[in-house]
Every structure is written in structure tokens, then in C-alpha cells.
Amino acid sequence: MKRVAIIQSNYIPWKGYFDIIHDADLFIFYDDIQFTKNDWRNRNKIKVPGGTLWLSVPVGSNLNRLINEVKIQNSNWNKKHFKTLEQYYCNAPYFKLYKDFLKHVYFGQKWENLSELNHYLIKHICSDFLNIRTGFDVSWNYELSGQRLDRLLDLLIKAGATEYITGPSAREYIDETKFEEKGIKLMWKDYSGYPEYNQFHPPFIHGVSILDLLFHTGNNAPYYIWGWRNNITVTNA
């Protein structure tokens, strides 16, 4: 059995993204497809008084490019993102636990490619803070044929998948019979039931960056993503 998940990279994604990664044996960044404007590729939300605030990486509005071709525009976006996170979360219980990591991301090197930034953040959050040991790969390491769903199926086959993990929104375009014909079992991720935690600025909102969860719960973050399903707890040091 080999469980595979395939998703476009997102900027500091929400906890559901990491829930899927945790369930997979192999996670493939699917970034050699069309870049979409006003999507999760280059932005995400944080919790602020009165609701949420977008943190957006400036990449321009050109749609004639693949995600892994997107260049980050030279500006002070990194300073703005760090200062914004510090402003709204400096008093969170575990902000200091992640401050050095954030400084390294935003000031330790200059990011020119959006995919590289996203992959770095996601992989290090998985390994360093969530104890996720899933393997990672990128879709352009495979010679793929077909369009849309057929191309996705080709990627799954060449990756050796026996099970494909995907989110509920994929029901709009997934043809289950095609997966059955290829001997690949579909596993639909259920995002319902996530427990709330002591989040700043109520009412509680689930759909914000994973950073919100980390800053508020520290090493207990895995419990609020998947541990609650089996009542698995992690104690903060």
C-alpha cells in the first residue's frame, strides 16, 4: 500500500493541508500547472481583531506561467510579513518558540521563486514542528502525459500510488470510475470536527495559516490537526 497526496504548494497553509500530508506516504507538490491569481499559492490569512488579514507574497498578475515559474517581486514583503506576525502574535504563548525560524525564513535568505519559498516553509514546518515524516517530491520529476485528470492519474501511477488522498473540493472534477480502472483507491479527507483552541480575537476561525495554531498551542499543535481523532496528546516542554 502506498498513499499519495498531490497538491499545489501554498504559502503558509492552513492545518488541513498538513492533515493531508500527515496521512500520506508520499506528498507531491503539483506546481508545474497553471498559476491562478487570488488563490492560496502566494497568500494566506492570519487572525486579527475583527476577523482575518491576508499576508500576500507579491508576484504580479501574469497568468501566463506555471506555479513553479512564478518569481517573487523584489520588495519589502518579507519585512512586512515578519512585522505583521510579530505585531499580532508576539503575546501568543509560543510565539517565541518559532521566532528564530521566522527570522531565518524572512531575513536569512532572499527568495526569488514562489515554489521554493512554499516548499521550504511546508517541509520544515512538517519535520521541525509537527513531527511529520512523509516523503516529498515534485511533479516535474516525472514525465507526464495527458491533460487535467488524466495527467493527475498518470502522475499517481508513475509514483506507484495504490491510494490517493484528496480534499472534498476535488469531488467537482474527480471521476471515480477512472481511479477504479487504474486500481487506485480514493480517500476523501474530512476537514470537519477540528477542535478549537484558545485563539486570539474571538469568534474562532479555523481557516487561517498553520502559524496561528503553532503560536497558540506549540508542541500540542498535532493534537488539533489529527491527534484528537485518537485522543493523542503531546505535552509542551
Sequence and secondary structure as in RCSB ss.txt:
>XXXX:A:sequence
MKRVAIIQSNYIPWKGYFDIIHDADLFIFYDDIQFTKNDWRNRNKIKVPGGTLWLSVPVGSNLNRLINEVKIQNS
NWNKKHFKTLEQYYCNAPYFKLYKDFLKHVYFGQKWENLSELNHYLIKHICSDFLNIRTGFDVSWNYELSGQRLD
RLLDLLIKAGATEYITGPSAREYIDETKFEEKGIKLMWKDYSGYPEYNQFHPPFIHGVSILDLLFHTGNNAPYYI
WGWRNNITVTNA
>XXXX:A:secstr
  EEEEE   SS BHHHHHHHHH SEEEE  SSB  TTSSSSEEEEEETTEEEEEE    S  SSBGGG B  SS
SHHHHHHHHHHHHHTTSTTHHHHHHHHHHHHHSS   BHHHHHHHHHHHIIIIIS    EEEEGGGS   SSHHH
HHHHHHHHTT SEEEE GGGGGT  HHHHHHTT EEEE   TT      SSSS  SSSBHHHHHHHHGGGHHHHH
TGGGTT      
